[in-house]
Amino acid sequence: MSLDFCLTSQSSATSTFDPRERLMELVLDSKNNIDKLTSFNQNLCLLACQLNEASNLLNDEMD
């Protein structure tokens, strides 16, 4: 490849890159990941409560 071709390719690639748009994409991705983690955490808490209730029932039956 020639140097001119490389410089032209780099120039066109950087001119189409919009940092603000990319930042907005990253923020949206982060928000989606936070929402998924929050939902996962809620599901884990519900599961922990159910396991605790089941454990209490078993302990009561053994007494």
C-alpha positions as CSV (number, residue, x, y, z in Angstrom):
1,M,0.0,0.0,0.0
2,S,1.1,3.5,-0.7
3,L,1.5,6.1,2.0
4,D,-1.1,8.3,0.2
5,F,-3.7,5.5,0.3
6,C,-3.0,4.9,4.1
7,L,-3.3,8.6,4.8
8,T,-6.5,8.9,2.8
9,S,-8.0,5.8,4.5
10,Q,-7.1,7.1,7.9
11,S,-8.5,10.6,7.1
12,S,-11.8,9.2,5.9
13,A,-12.1,6.9,8.9
14,T,-11.5,9.6,11.4
15,S,-13.8,12.1,9.7
16,T,-16.7,9.6,10.0
17,F,-16.0,8.9,13.6
18,D,-18.2,11.0,15.9
19,P,-17.0,11.0,19.5
20,R,-20.3,12.4,20.8
21,E,-22.3,9.7,19.0
22,R,-19.9,7.0,20.3
23,L,-20.1,8.4,23.8
24,M,-23.9,8.3,23.6
25,E,-23.7,4.6,22.5
26,L,-21.5,3.8,25.4
27,V,-23.8,5.5,27.9
28,L,-26.8,3.6,26.5
29,D,-24.9,0.3,26.6
30,S,-23.9,1.1,30.2
31,K,-27.5,1.9,31.2
32,N,-28.7,-1.4,29.6
33,N,-26.0,-3.3,31.5
34,I,-27.0,-1.6,34.7
35,D,-30.6,-2.5,34.1
36,K,-29.7,-6.1,33.5
37,L,-27.6,-6.3,36.6
38,T,-30.3,-4.7,38.7
39,S,-32.8,-7.2,37.4
40,F,-30.4,-10.1,38.1
41,N,-29.8,-8.8,41.6
42,Q,-33.5,-8.7,42.3
43,N,-33.9,-12.2,41.1
44,L,-31.0,-13.3,43.3
45,C,-32.7,-11.7,46.3
46,L,-36.0,-13.4,45.6
47,L,-34.2,-16.7,45.3
48,A,-32.3,-16.1,48.6
49,C,-35.6,-15.4,50.3
50,Q,-37.2,-18.6,48.9
51,L,-34.2,-20.7,49.9
52,N,-34.4,-19.2,53.4
53,E,-38.1,-20.0,53.7
54,A,-37.5,-23.6,52.5
55,S,-34.6,-23.9,55.0
56,N,-36.8,-22.7,57.8
57,L,-39.6,-25.1,56.9
58,L,-37.1,-28.0,56.9
59,N,-35.7,-26.9,60.3
60,D,-39.3,-26.7,61.7
61,E,-40.1,-30.2,60.5
62,M,-36.9,-31.7,62.0
63,D,-37.7,-30.2,65.4
